[in-house]
Amino acid sequence: MASTAHFSEEEMAELREAFSKVDVSGNGFIHANDLTDVLKAANLPLPGYKARELVQNLTTTEDGRISFDEFISIFQNLKSDDVAKSFRKQINKKEGICAIGGMSEQSSAGTQHSYSEEEKYAFVNWINKALEKDPDCKHVVPMNPETDDLFQAVGDGIVLCKMINFSVPDTIDERTINKKKLTPFTIQENLNLALNSASAIGCHVVNIGAEDLKEGKPYLVLGLLWQVIKIGLFADIEISRNEALIALLREGESLEDLMKLSPEELLLRWANYHLENAGCNKVNNFSSDIKPDFYNIIKDSRAYYHLLNQVAPKGDEEGIPAITIDMSGLREKDDVQRAECMLQQAERLGCRQFVTATDVVRGNPKLNLAFIANLFNKYPALHKPENQDIDWSSIEGETREERTFRNWMNSLGVNPRVNHLYSDLSDALVIFQLYEKIKVPVDWNRVNKPPYPKLGGNMKKLENCNYAVELGKNQAKFSLVGIAGQDLNEGNRTLTLALIWQLMRRYTLNILEDIGGGEKVNDEIIVNWVNETLTAAGKDSTISSFKDGKISTSMPVLDLIDAIQPGSIKYDLLKTEDLNDEEKLNNAKYAISMARKIGARVYALPEDLVEVKPKMVMTVFACLMGKGMKTV
């Protein structure tokens, strides 16, 4: 792992953000050519041969990919030279990038955070459209994208809560959002609710606090909003939720191969599917192919024109009128004007969001990716294959438990991001990162890192999985009877979940132990603390275990929240006796959101309380115990 001793926490966050902008696929690597292009665009006094030499010295992979650690080493080398000053200066001078001074003393000594004006403009327009009819947002919506309205608008937490629900409906119970006569305390509650709910849907919110949002720190606000928006845009780009995606299967490919693709990879394949049908050149990726100096594929808008023409309704489906795309704009000689004509056609489909003509020509990868995702969601123009030899029973949707685990991992910032729980853990790299989160040391010299060779690559992954099981048994002292590395490598659902649950449980208990000065915690201690806290607050609720049937009403959870923060629960909104299933779910939704509102980072879902799922119930009470111990 690269040394980060020379970088502050803020600098590391900025470098990670810069790396992720290039690493659009999210696989933890960029290509050497991308680095060279960035250096050239920054006008660095670094000859091409020197850049290539630098890359060759740091990269040992056959295809010339660069990991984040190698990227840090490159930047560290540059920082030690005079050329580093030019590098940062030129990066901040790029059109559309604003630089702002940091907030800490160290920041004021020279560290700067940059943010994209284009992204601000795009996100404001997306939020304005999403919340235009929401009466609770009339005090800030519509925002002016030309100003800094956005950074003030997020300060009371309402817009953030609403956008989380827009991306993942019903994440936040509307009854828990403070909307009127706001005070510093109720604003803090809204921001707690937003941050903890964002974490629960898989956003990485480490090092983002309520004060950061209240102050409207641009780079943090935009970073969080992008995660929330992206999760919403990608929600249906998954085969179990959209079986028509099977039309993208290629010859010689199995359904399993297609199901392993990330949303970005599926979007790319979808775009190419329609471009091939239109007789156009294919797009290789959303980072390099969108650059202005690349071949006339994306930057000149021609590919977008043909994509729009392919997906526009043809009027052959009942109730859907035809929309004819005017292709005359292809004759425009100016790239920007041609892009504007293309976007006017996209607007006829209701899909102009996220990009301006300039964004298309400059090739902003993030915004072009969002543009494509929005177009896919509205007009996929795919049909589920008929009469093909496809085992439809193998297409299993993600269970609640699996989704909870995946969101938990992603909220911790694992790299690469987990899209498919089993295939994305098959090389154990994410598992090693989780071990470090629970204070189990990993010998990274024993870990095989991607890219893996075509021949023997799976053996490298299997070696990682064997080491992961070894760590679990010998270092973490997990119960892994009957679990072998091969089970993780092959994605055995039951056995993989057994390991993941023990990782999540240990992570939760570690937080409690840190708060309690290192004192060991188990289920019995948590149950006793819950009952003692309820009794001390004069509540009638008690629990005998995490399997107690009374938990299905959510009343023990609600009473505990009210015991931790007296007066927080509005009991007049609840049904407390003789509950039917709908009323139980109604209580559970309120309970989960209230737990997050008072500051408990709860990942469980309302259904887990109603169905009394012991594992998830344990995490709810443990998180509340952690909050209660901090409050005392």
N, C-alpha and C positions, 0 to 999 in steps of 0.2 A: 504494500500500500504506500502511496506517495506521502511524503512528509508534508504536513500542513502547518508546521510550526510558524512559518513566516507569514501566515495569513490570519487576519482576525475572523471572528465568526461571521461578521457582516460581509467581509470580502469573500469568504467561502460560499455564503448564500448567493452572492452575486455571480460568482463563477459557475455555481451549479445551474443558476438560471440561464446564464449565457450558453452553457453546454447543452441544456435541455432544449433551447431554441433551435439548435442545429440537429440534435438527436430527436427528430420528430417522431421516429418509430418507437422511441422509448426503450430501445434494447440495450442502452448503456454504452453505445459506441458511436463515434462519428468516423467518416472516412478521411483519409489523409488529404484527399483532394479538397474537401470542405475547409480544412484548416488552411491550406495554401490560398484558397480563394478569399478567406477572411483576411489573411495577412496582406494580400494584394489590395483588397478593397480599402484596407486601413492605411495604405500608402506607406508601409514600413520600409525603412532602408535595409531590406533583407532580400538579397538576390534569390532568384528562383532555385538555383542550385543549392544555396544555403538552407532554404526551407526544406527541400527534399532531403538533404543530408541530416537535418535535425529530426525529421520524421523517421528516417531509416534507423537512426541511432536509438530511437525510443520504441519503435514498433517491431515486434517479432512475428506478427501474424502474416499469413500468406496473402490475405486480401487487403492489407494495409489499413486496417481499422485501428482507431485510437480510443482507448478507454478514458474514463474521467480522470483516473489517477495519472495517466500519461499526459493528459491535457493539463493537469495541475503542474506536472513537472515542466512542461513546455513553458507555461506562463511564468513559473518560478524562475526559469532560466532567463526569460525575457525581462522579467522584473528586475533582475540583478544587473541588467545592462541599461544604458541610456535609451535604447530602443523601446524599452517598456513604457517610458513616458509618452513617446509618440504613439504607441499602441493604444493606450487608454484615451489619449487626447483624440485620436482619430475615430475610435469607436464611438465616443460621445458626440462627435461631430456629424455622424451619419444622419442623413435626413430623417426626420420623424422621431429622433431619440432626444429625450429631455434628461438632463442631469440635475440631480438635486443633492444638496449636502446631507450627510448623515446626521443622526440625532445625538449620537454619543460624543464624548470628548475626543475619542479616537477618530470618529468619523469627521469631526470638524477639523481635524488635523490634515485632512486630504482625501479621505475615502468618499466616494460618490456612488449613489445608486442611480441607475438609468431606468427609464421606462419609455414605452412606445406610445407616441401620440396617436398613431394609427389604431393601436389596440384599444386605447381609451375611447376613441371615436366609435369604433365598432361595438364595444361592449355597452356603451351608453345607448346606442340605437337599438341594440338587442333588448336591453332592459326596458327602454321606453315602450317598445312594441309588446313585450311580455306583460308589463304591468299597467298598460294604458287605461284599462277599465277597472283597476283595483282601487276602491274608494279609500283604502288605508294608505295609499301611496300618493295621493293627490298633493300632499305638501311638498313633494320633491319631483314627481313625474308629471310632465316630461322634463328631462334634464337637457341642458344645452351641451352638445358634444364638443363645441368649440371652447368651452370654459372648463374650469375644474369643479363643476357642479357635482360630479360623481363622487369625488373624494370627501365632500361634505355630506352628501346624501346617505352614504353608508354609515355615518357616525352614530345614528340612533338604533341601528340593527334591524329595522323593519324591512328595508329593501333586501338585505342579505337573507333574512328568513324567508321572504317571499320568493326570491330567486332559487333558494334551495328546494322549496316546494314545487317551483315551476320545473326544475330539472328532475327531481325525484318526488312525485306527488305523495302527499300524506306523511312526509318525513317529520314535519313539525305540526303539532296540534295547534290550530289557529287560536284556540282559547288561551294558549300560554303566551302569546305575543303581547307585550305591553304596547298599546297603540295611542292612548290619550293621556294628557297631562303628564308628560314624561319628566322624570327627575334624573339626576345622575345615577341613582341607585337602580331605577327601572331600566334605564338605558344600558347599564352594566349587565343586567339580567338578559336583555335582548341580545347583547353581543355574546354573552356566555352561551345562550341558546343557539345562536347562529354558528359559533365556532365548534361547539360540541356536536351539533347536528351535521355540520360539514365533515367533521372527522368520521362520523358514523356512516356517511355515504362514500367514504374512501378518499377524502381530500387530505393532503399532507399539510397539517396546520401547526407543526412544531415550530416554535420561535415566532408565532404570530399570536399576539395577545389582544385583549379587548381594547387596551389603551392605544395600540397601533392603529386599530380600525377607527377608534374615536378621533384620533388625530388625523386620520385620512392619509396615512403614508402611502403614496402612490404605488410604489413597486410591490408592496404587500397586498394592497387592495386589488390591483390588477392580477397578481398571481393567484389570489384566492378565487376571484371571480372567474378566471380562465378555467380553473379546476372544476368549479361548479357547473359552468356552461358546458364544458367538454363532456362531463359525465352525463349530462342531459342529452347532448347531441349523439353520444355513442350508445345510449341505452338500448336501442332496438337494432343495433348493428351486430347481431349475434344470432346464430342459426336457430337455436331453440326458441327464439322469439320472432324469427322471420325465416320460415322454411324456404321461401322463394330464393334465398341466398344460395341454395344448392344449385341453382342454375349456373353459378360461377365455377362449378367443378370442372377441372381440366382433364383431358384424356390421360389415363394412367394414374389418376389421383384417387385416393380413398376419401370417404366422408370424414374420417378421422383427421386426415391431413388438412382439410378445409376448416374443421372445427378448431384447429390449433392456431389459426391465424388471428392476429390482433385486429381490433376495429380499424386501425389505420391501414393494415394490410388488406382487409376486406374492402375498404373504400377504394383503395388503389386498384384492386382487381375489378371492382364494379365499374370504375371509370374506364378502365381498359377494355372491359367487355363491351361497353357501348361504343367506345372509339373504334374498336376493331370492326364492329358491325357497320360503322359509318365509313370504314375504309381509311382510317386515319392512323398516324403514328401513335405508338403507345407512350404512356408516361411512366418513367421508371420510379420516381418517388416524388414526394411533395416538398422536398428541400432543394435538391439541386436543379430539378427540372423547372422550377418556378423562377429561377434566377434570370434576370434580364439578359444576361450574356449567353444563355443556353440556346440550343437550336429552337427553331420556331415551333415549339410544342404547346407551351402554356402561356409564356409571357406575351405572345402576340394575340392571345384570346381566341385563336382559331379552333383549338381543341375544345375550349369551353363552348363555342358556338355549336360545334357538332354534338357535344354532349347534351346541351339543351335541346337541340333538335331531335335527338334520339329519345329522350325521356318525356318530352312534352306530350300531353294526352292527345290521342289521335281520334277520339270520339267513338271508338269501337267498344267502349265499356258503357254499360247501362248507367245513365244519369250523369255521366262525366262528359262535358262538352269538349270539343277539340280546341286546342290552342296552337295556332300556326306560328312558328318562329320565323321572323323576318331575317333572312340570311344576308340581306344586302349590305349590312355593315362590314362584312368580310372584305369589301372593296376599299374600305378606308385605309389610307396609307400610313397615317400616324398611329402608333401603337396605343397611346392613351385614348385617342378618340375612338379607335376600334374597340378598346376595352369598354368604354362608356356605352357604345352602341350595344355591345353584348350584354351589359348589365341592364340596359333598358328592356331587353328581351327576358332576362332573368326576372325582372320585376313583374312582367306579365304573368309569370308563374308563381309570383309571391315569394321569390327566392333571391332577392337582391342583397340580403343581409350579410354583414361582416366585411365585405370588401368594397373599396372604391376602385375606380379605374386605375389610379396610381398604385394601389396595393397589388393589383393583378400584374402590372408591368414591372414593379420593383420585385415582386415575388415574395411577399411576406408569407412564410410557410404556415404559421399558426392561423392566420386569418383565411388563407386559401383552403386550409384543411377544414375550418369551420364552415366555409361557403359550400364545399363539396358535401360535408356531412348533412347540412341543412337541406341541400338539394336531394340527396339520397332519401332522407326521411320523408320528404313530401312527394317525390316522384321516383321510386325505385325502378319502376318499369321492368320488373322481373316477374317471371311466372314459374310457379312450382313445377318441376319436371314431371311429366306423366310417363308411365310405362318404362321407368328406368329401374334397374336392379339396385335399389337403395333400401337399406335396412332402416326404415323410419323409426323403429323402436329404439334404435341406438341414440336417437337425439333426445337426450334428457335435459330438462331445464335445471337451472341452478336451484338447489334447495335453500331455504332461509338460513340454515346453519352454514352452508358453504358461502353464501353471500356475506354473512356476518364476518366469517373468518377472512375472506378476501378483502373486505373493506377495512378490517382491523390492520391487516398487513400493509395495505396501501397508505393508510393514515400515518403509519410509522415511517413512510418514505423509502420503502424497499425499492431497489433498482435491479432489474427492470420491474416496471409496474406489473402486478398480477391481473391478467384478464381472464385466464382460464385456470382454475385452482390447481388442477392436477398436471396438465401439460407444462404449465409455467413453473412447477416445482420439480420437474423431472431431472434437473441437474443439481438440485439442492442449494443453489446459490442464494436464493431467498431465505431458505431455512438457516443457512449460516449467519445471515444478517440478523435473523430473529434470535438466534443463540446469543449474539453479542448484545441484543437488547435486553436479554434476561441475565446478563453478566456471566455467560459461559464463554470462556476464551476460545477463539478459533485459530488454528495454525494455518494461515492463508498460504503458506508454502506447500501445504498438502492438497490445496484446492486447485482443480483444473478449471481454467477460465475460458470463456468463449473468445473467439469463434473456434468451434470444435472441428477437427478434420472430418472430411467426408467418410474416410475409412477409419473405423475405430472410434468415431466420435461418441457413439453411445456408450462405449466402454469407459471413456473418460467421465461421462455423466454418472455411470454406475459407480465408479470409484468415489465420486463425490457423495453419492447417496449412502454408500457403505460407511464413509467417514461420518456422515450426519447421524446415522443410527448409532455408531460407536460413541459419538459425543453425547447423544441422548442417554445412553446406558451408563457410561463411565463418568461423565462430568456432571450432567444435569440430574442424574439418578432418576430418570423417568422409567415408568413401567412400559417396556417395549417388548414384552414377551410375544414371540411369533412374528415380529416385524423385522424385515431384512431390507437392505438397500434396494434390492430388486423391486420391492413393493412400492417404494417411493418413485423409482425410475419408471415403472409401468403404470403408475397412477392408480394403484389399488385404493378405492374410495374409503373403505372402512378403516384400513390400517393407516392411510395417510392422515385421515381426520383424527385418529387417535393421537398421533404425534402433534398435530397442529393444536388440538385442544389443550394438551399438556403445556405447550409453549404459551398459549394465551392465558391459561390459568396461572402459570408461574409469573408471567408478566404482571398480571393483576395483583397477585399476592406480594410481589416485590415492591410494588408501589405502596401497599399497606405497611410492609415491613420498614420501608424507608421512612414513612411518616411516624411509625412507632419506635424509631430508634433501633431498628434491627431485630426486634422481637418477632419470632416465628409466628405465622398465622395459619390456621387451618379452618375447615368448615365449621367445626364446633365453636371456635372462638368468634367467628363472624355471626353465627346464629345467636350466641349468648349476648353479643354486643347489640344486635338488633333488638332483642327482647328487653334488655336493660334500658336501652334508649327510649323505647316505646313506653315502658312502664314509668320511667322518670318524667316523661312528658304527659302522663295521665291518659295515654291512649289505651283502648281496649284490645287492639290487635296484638297478636303474637304469632310466631311461626315455630313449628316443631323441627322442621328441616326445610331444605330447598325443594322438597317434594310435597309440601303441605298444600292440600287442596284449597285452602283459603286464599292462597296467592292468586288463584284464577280470577278473583274479584278485583285484584290490584290494591285492595284496601290496606294491607300491611305495608306496601311500598309507599302509598300516598300518605299514610299516617307517619311513616318514618321520615319522609321528606318534610312534613309539617313539624315534626319534632326537631329536625336539624335546623330548619328555618321557619320559626313559628309564624303562623298567619299566611303562609305562602299558598296553601291549598284552598281553593274556593269550593267548599263541599257542596254548595248549592248547585254546582254544575254536574254533580255526580249522582248516580243511583247506587245506593249502599246495601239494599236488601232485595232478596228474591230476583236476582239478575238473570236475564236471558243472555244468549251468546252475544248479541249485538251490543247490549249494555256493558257486558264485560269488556268487549273490545274497545268500546268508547272510553271506559275508565283506564284501560291499559295505554291507549294512545296519549291520554292526558298525563298519566304517570311517567311514561318514558320521557316525554317532552319536559315535564316539570323537573325531572332528575337532571336533565341536561341544563335546564335554566338556572338551577341553583349551583351549577359548576361541576357536576359529576359527568365524566366522559363515558357515557353508556353506549355500548354497541348493540345490545340486544334489541329485539323488535317487540312491538306490542303483543303479537301472537305468541311469543315465547312465555309471556306472563299468563295469558289466557289458557294456554295448553300446559302450563307449569313444566316447562322444559328445565330440568334441574341445573344443567350446565350454564345456560344463559341466565337463569334466575340467580345463580351464585354470583355471576359477574355484576349483576345489577346491585345486589346487596353489598358486595365488596366495594364497588365504586362509591356507593352512598356512605359506607363506613369510612372510606378514605376522606370524603368530603366532611363528614361529621367530626372526624378526629382533627382535621385542620381547623374546624370552626371553634372547637373547644378551647 
